[in-house]
Amino acid sequence: MKRTSKEQPTDLGRRRFLGRSGIAVAGIGIISSGLLTPAAWAASAVGEHASATLLRMARDIYPHDTLENKYYAAVLTPLARKAGKDMALKKMLAEGVKALDQRSQQLFSRNFLELEHESDRVLVLRAIEESPFFQRIKGDLMMGIYNNPELWPRFGYGGSAWQKGGYINRGYDKIDWL
Amino acid sequence: MNTKFDLNDDSLVVIVGSGAGGGTLANELAQKGIKSVVLEAGKRFKLDDIENDEWKMFGKISWLDKRYLEGPARLAKDFPNLPAWIVKGVGGATMHWAGVAMRFQEHEFRMRTENGTVPGANVLDWPITLKELDPYYYKAEQKMGVCGTEATGMPFHGKSSHYKVIEEGARRIGAKCEQATLAINTQIRDGRPSCQVNGFCMQGCRIGAKWSTMYTEIPRAEATGLVEVRPQSMALRIEHDKQGNVTGVLYADKDGNQHFQKARLVSVAANSIESPRLLLNSASPMFPDGLANGSGQVGQNYMTHTTAGVYGEFEQPVHMYKSTVVPGIVHEWKDNDPSRGHVAGYELEVLHLGLPFMSAFLNPGKSGWGRELADSLANYDRMAGFWICGEDMPVESNNITLHPTEKDQYGLPVPVVYKTDHINDTRMRNHAYDRSTELLEAVGAKKVNYLPPYPASHNMGTNRMSRHARDGVVNRWGQSHEIQNLFISDGSQFTTSGTENPTLTIVALAIRQADYIADQMKRGNL
């Protein structure tokens, strides 16, 4: 799937990445049909297989089963967008996915995406965790998942409080199970 | 406020650094009518610049100039370029601190006498006692507004849910636990508001309830008209005359232009990596090993406190972030009781991290990922725990040296920090892990996580105070043994680290030092 000249890698990023990844990866979450846009610049930047592999990998690095794919995709999309312009990054992602599959083939005679068990995928990922490729994905994910104000309520974290007058009158001393 | 001094004015005190040591000294001297220029490497921030956002503030105020951390400790692997977590900005590390203000214990000034020789450590008694420092601690507590002390009469903050969990655990195992004496207002005091429990004390208090020289000592010093603060002014070297007295400080401004500010007296208060670095970078034919370094102790005995984190996961919510960052302290093991298997003591400081930092420090480094970590982070709201803060053994080989070839943006050799545990540190940390676990499990923790040390905010010892010139860098007043008009005014003058957070002691020493300098000037000795 080629990117047409009219499409800009701006607003379309997140959902298109998601769209392509969702097709390739079975069983990792419900993708709403509205997001299944066929032309995926993200996939064209790093390849459809790579997009899907990255999403699977992202979910294994910080696995929160109740978090929707869109939060993981929101991390990968800007990365793929950047790779569209940054040849070194594009190469790192492409070669990283390739190395991941190679390691997977060595251990299980299948590509990473075809490994059904999390424990098998983790074994493959542990084998490449020192690589700049893995660390880049991990670093971006840490920021994108745990430093994402949109997700803080899901983790029970309050975020910025000064503008709400802090917690002095909002239950700083409340606990009922001691 | 807009005082400008001439570069050739040699009647001035030049102070390098504007944090707990430098900022306090400038104001104390100014109140006595003594003029100074404060050279601060970082920018001037406003209260509006302070956000309740961990990573944004980390990026905004941290000292991120190139440094190397070496040694076999895990910290060097996890954070090879970030040995210390301190600030580059007017106010220095008084922006990044939780406000914990505790006095040293009496025995902590004489650890050599208490324990004799500790093999592999370079322990020395301080040349001062608690009794001598007590009046200055009192003044420091008043100045900083420390709650829960006689000096201010301000009450404690009140028990947060996080504190209550720990207090109950401590009660169940018979350990002593108290609310923390914090330099954070619990009443409107000294022109600053009362704490509203935002939960973001550490990286700068948005409302200014926590003491920082940024909005207390510095503006007060400037208001006297006797102090000029020059932000974005990086000290490069200290010059001296033929007699060996210092004459001023060469520094680079924000555009990289170099200036030489003449001085009557120089105070170095740039924290325990930059302070010795400046002395080492000031080597000359007369002082080939660096200024004030006849003992060879400049840059040695780098201490950070023996630290780690411990967080328990409970079945019910704790919401630890709805609290002052350090609401309380478990004091049970702060004494010096070698029967525990280690000398010196530690505090368990009840302390929360936000989710962003918890994700970074729960299992830092390259292999910190996977389901176990994610499951713990999913329990963020049900966590409670500690930061372990214990006395760190001074070890000569834990030190600050200059990189042989690599230079930073100012053209100065990059500092290389070597830091690893003394066996006493390891034993102490393990003891603290065990007791913390016992405490947390006593109140129902289902899982207890051990966080390895993260980059140090308590940095001490690299220009230490000693009775004899052969053992250290400065005397009991923080004055160089070798150069009488050169002073050290930060935590690098600590002879040993004590168990307590260093800021209060730095401030007490700076107030005391200002008295001494003023007195010596009056007598015509300086």
Chai-1 contact restraints between the chains, C-beta under 6 A:
chainA,res_idxA,chainB,res_idxB,connection_type,confidence,min_distance_angstrom,max_distance_angstrom,comment,restraint_id
A,I61,B,W369,contact,1.0,0.0,6.0,A-B,restraint_1
A,Y62,B,A374,contact,1.0,0.0,6.0,A-B,restraint_2
A,P63,B,R371,contact,1.0,0.0,6.0,A-B,restraint_3
A,P63,B,A374,contact,1.0,0.0,6.0,A-B,restraint_4
A,H64,B,A374,contact,1.0,0.0,6.0,A-B,restraint_5
A,E129,B,K366,contact,1.0,0.0,6.0,A-B,restraint_6
A,E129,B,S367,contact,1.0,0.0,6.0,A-B,restraint_7
A,E130,B,K366,contact,1.0,0.0,6.0,A-B,restraint_8
A,K138,B,W369,contact,1.0,0.0,6.0,A-B,restraint_9
A,M142,B,S359,contact,1.0,0.0,6.0,A-B,restraint_10
A,Y146,B,L355,contact,1.0,0.0,6.0,A-B,restraint_11
A,Y146,B,P356,contact,1.0,0.0,6.0,A-B,restraint_12
A,Y146,B,S359,contact,1.0,0.0,6.0,A-B,restraint_13
A,N147,B,W55,contact,1.0,0.0,6.0,A-B,restraint_14
A,N147,B,P356,contact,1.0,0.0,6.0,A-B,restraint_15
A,F155,B,L355,contact,1.0,0.0,6.0,A-B,restraint_16
A,F155,B,Y380,contact,1.0,0.0,6.0,A-B,restraint_17
A,G156,B,Y380,contact,1.0,0.0,6.0,A-B,restraint_18
A,G156,B,D381,contact,1.0,0.0,6.0,A-B,restraint_19
A,Y157,B,L355,contact,1.0,0.0,6.0,A-B,restraint_20
A,Y157,B,Y380,contact,1.0,0.0,6.0,A-B,restraint_21
A,G158,B,Y321,contact,1.0,0.0,6.0,A-B,restraint_22
A,S160,B,N52,contact,1.0,0.0,6.0,A-B,restraint_23
A,A161,B,N52,contact,1.0,0.0,6.0,A-B,restraint_24
A,A161,B,N198,contact,1.0,0.0,6.0,A-B,restraint_25
A,A161,B,G199,contact,1.0,0.0,6.0,A-B,restraint_26
A,W162,B,N52,contact,1.0,0.0,6.0,A-B,restraint_27
A,W162,B,N198,contact,1.0,0.0,6.0,A-B,restraint_28
A,W162,B,R206,contact,1.0,0.0,6.0,A-B,restraint_29
A,G165,B,Q196,contact,1.0,0.0,6.0,A-B,restraint_30
A,G166,B,Q196,contact,1.0,0.0,6.0,A-B,restraint_31
A,G166,B,V197,contact,1.0,0.0,6.0,A-B,restraint_32
A,G166,B,N198,contact,1.0,0.0,6.0,A-B,restraint_33
A,Y167,B,V197,contact,1.0,0.0,6.0,A-B,restraint_34
A,Y167,B,K322,contact,1.0,0.0,6.0,A-B,restraint_35
A,I168,B,Q196,contact,1.0,0.0,6.0,A-B,restraint_36
A,I168,B,V197,contact,1.0,0.0,6.0,A-B,restraint_37
A,Y172,B,S160,contact,1.0,0.0,6.0,A-B,restraint_38
A,Y172,B,V197,contact,1.0,0.0,6.0,A-B,restraint_39
A,Y172,B,K322,contact,1.0,0.0,6.0,A-B,restraint_40
A,Y172,B,S323,contact,1.0,0.0,6.0,A-B,restraint_41
A,D173,B,K159,contact,1.0,0.0,6.0,A-B,restraint_42
A,D173,B,S160,contact,1.0,0.0,6.0,A-B,restraint_43
A,K174,B,S161,contact,1.0,0.0,6.0,A-B,restraint_44
A,I175,B,S161,contact,1.0,0.0,6.0,A-B,restraint_45
A,I175,B,K164,contact,1.0,0.0,6.0,A-B,restraint_46
A,W177,B,Q316,contact,1.0,0.0,6.0,A-B,restraint_47
A,L178,B,K164,contact,1.0,0.0,6.0,A-B,restraint_48
A,L178,B,E168,contact,1.0,0.0,6.0,A-B,restraint_49
